[in-house]
């Protein structure tokens, strides 16, 4: 198993990307469940939680692919996880924008001390949640495409 080394996993730098199906399926199952839960939160107008869970789903998709490719990654930044993909993988501006948007909701959607007053639920609305859900789905489709392409 390889670890993060200066921005890319060492096996990725060599172009070796073995995908362990069992490991991928574990992460994929949880990612799909989390994204569905985020959608239910959106429908219940729990927009702060929809945003956070959208971030979590995207994180699970990316970590699942990386870990199933023998790259042991840690951390929660979607931007950092995207940066660890092999150089041969094209990361669009849309993916980069979605990573930035999702990273913005990771902490403040849950913690009141992220704001000078009020609670996180006071700062998130349907538009924020829909954007987070759309971004999570964009990342999910991207990662599912990587798996479908065999790595």
C-alpha positions as CSV (number, residue, x, y, z in Angstrom):
1,X,0.0,0.0,0.0
2,X,1.3,3.4,-0.9
3,X,0.9,6.7,1.0
4,X,0.6,10.3,0.0
5,X,3.9,11.6,-1.1
6,X,4.1,15.3,-2.1
7,X,0.7,15.6,-3.9
8,X,0.3,12.2,-5.5
9,X,0.4,8.6,-4.3
10,X,3.7,6.9,-5.1
11,X,2.0,4.1,-7.1
12,X,0.2,6.7,-9.2
13,X,3.4,8.4,-10.1
14,X,4.5,5.1,-11.7
15,X,1.2,4.7,-13.5
16,X,0.3,1.6,-11.6
17,X,-3.4,1.8,-10.6
18,X,-4.8,-1.5,-9.4
19,X,-8.4,-1.3,-8.3
20,X,-9.4,-3.6,-5.5
21,X,-13.1,-4.2,-6.3
22,X,-14.1,-5.3,-2.8
23,X,-12.6,-2.2,-1.2
24,X,-14.2,0.1,-3.9
25,X,-17.6,-1.5,-3.4
26,X,-17.5,-0.9,0.4
27,X,-16.8,2.8,-0.1
28,X,-19.3,3.1,-3.0
29,X,-22.1,1.6,-1.0
30,X,-21.5,4.1,1.9
31,X,-21.1,7.0,-0.5
32,X,-24.4,6.2,-2.3
33,X,-26.1,5.8,1.1
34,X,-24.7,9.2,2.3
35,X,-25.7,11.0,-0.9
36,X,-29.3,9.6,-0.6
37,X,-29.4,10.7,3.0
38,X,-28.3,14.2,1.9
39,X,-31.1,14.3,-0.6
40,X,-33.6,13.3,2.2
41,X,-32.2,16.1,4.4
42,X,-32.7,18.5,1.5
43,X,-36.3,17.4,1.1
44,X,-36.8,17.8,4.9
45,X,-35.3,21.4,4.6
46,X,-32.4,20.4,6.8
47,X,-30.1,22.3,4.4
48,X,-27.1,22.5,6.7
49,X,-27.0,18.7,7.0
50,X,-27.7,18.3,3.3
51,X,-24.6,20.4,2.6
52,X,-22.4,18.5,5.0
53,X,-23.5,15.0,3.8
54,X,-23.0,16.1,0.2
55,X,-19.4,16.8,1.2
56,X,-19.1,13.4,2.9
57,X,-20.5,11.6,-0.1
58,X,-17.9,13.2,-2.4
59,X,-15.2,12.4,0.1
60,X,-16.2,8.8,0.3
61,X,-16.3,8.5,-3.5
62,X,-12.8,9.9,-3.9
63,X,-11.3,8.1,-0.9
64,X,-12.9,4.9,-2.0
65,X,-11.3,5.1,-5.4
66,X,-7.9,6.1,-4.1
67,X,-7.8,3.5,-1.3
68,X,-9.0,0.8,-3.6
69,X,-6.1,1.8,-5.8
70,X,-3.7,1.2,-3.0
71,X,-3.3,4.8,-2.0
72,X,-3.9,5.2,1.7
73,X,-5.2,8.8,2.0
74,X,-6.4,10.7,5.0
75,X,-7.9,14.1,5.5
76,X,-11.2,15.6,4.4
77,X,-10.4,18.2,1.7
78,X,-12.0,17.3,-1.6
79,X,-9.5,19.5,-3.3
80,X,-6.6,17.6,-1.8
81,X,-8.1,14.3,-2.7
82,X,-8.6,15.3,-6.3
83,X,-4.9,16.5,-6.3
84,X,-3.8,13.0,-5.4
85,X,-5.3,11.4,-8.5
86,X,-2.9,10.3,-11.2
87,X,-1.5,12.9,-13.6
88,X,-3.2,11.0,-16.4
89,X,-6.6,11.8,-15.0
90,X,-8.1,15.1,-16.3
91,X,-9.7,17.2,-13.6
92,X,-12.0,19.7,-15.2
93,X,-12.6,23.2,-13.9
94,X,-16.1,22.1,-12.9
95,X,-14.7,19.4,-10.7
96,X,-12.2,21.8,-9.2
97,X,-15.0,24.4,-8.5
98,X,-17.2,21.7,-6.9
99,X,-14.3,20.6,-4.7
100,X,-13.8,24.2,-3.5
101,X,-17.5,24.6,-2.9
102,X,-17.8,21.4,-0.9
103,X,-14.7,22.1,1.1
104,X,-16.4,25.4,2.2
105,X,-19.2,23.6,3.9
106,X,-17.3,20.9,5.7
107,X,-16.9,22.7,9.1
108,X,-19.3,25.7,9.2
109,X,-22.3,23.6,8.3
110,X,-22.0,21.8,11.6
111,X,-20.4,24.1,14.2
112,X,-22.0,27.2,15.7
113,X,-18.6,28.7,16.6
114,X,-17.9,29.0,12.9
115,X,-20.2,32.1,13.0
116,X,-20.2,35.1,15.3
117,X,-23.8,34.4,16.2
118,X,-26.6,32.1,15.3
119,X,-26.4,28.4,14.4
120,X,-25.3,26.7,11.2
121,X,-29.0,26.0,10.3
122,X,-29.5,29.8,10.1
123,X,-27.0,30.2,7.3
124,X,-27.9,27.4,4.8
125,X,-30.8,27.5,2.4
126,X,-32.2,25.4,-0.5
127,X,-29.8,27.1,-3.0
128,X,-26.7,26.2,-0.9
129,X,-27.9,22.6,-0.4
130,X,-28.8,22.1,-4.1
131,X,-25.4,23.4,-5.1
132,X,-23.7,21.0,-2.7
133,X,-25.8,18.1,-3.9
134,X,-25.1,18.9,-7.5
135,X,-21.4,19.0,-6.8
136,X,-21.5,15.7,-4.9
137,X,-23.3,14.1,-7.9
138,X,-20.7,15.6,-10.3
139,X,-17.9,14.1,-8.3
140,X,-19.8,10.8,-7.9
141,X,-20.3,10.5,-11.7
142,X,-16.6,11.4,-12.2
143,X,-15.4,8.7,-9.9
144,X,-17.9,6.1,-11.2
145,X,-16.5,6.9,-14.7
146,X,-13.0,6.2,-13.5
147,X,-14.1,2.8,-12.2
148,X,-16.0,2.0,-15.3
149,X,-12.9,2.9,-17.4
150,X,-11.0,0.3,-15.4
151,X,-8.9,2.7,-13.3
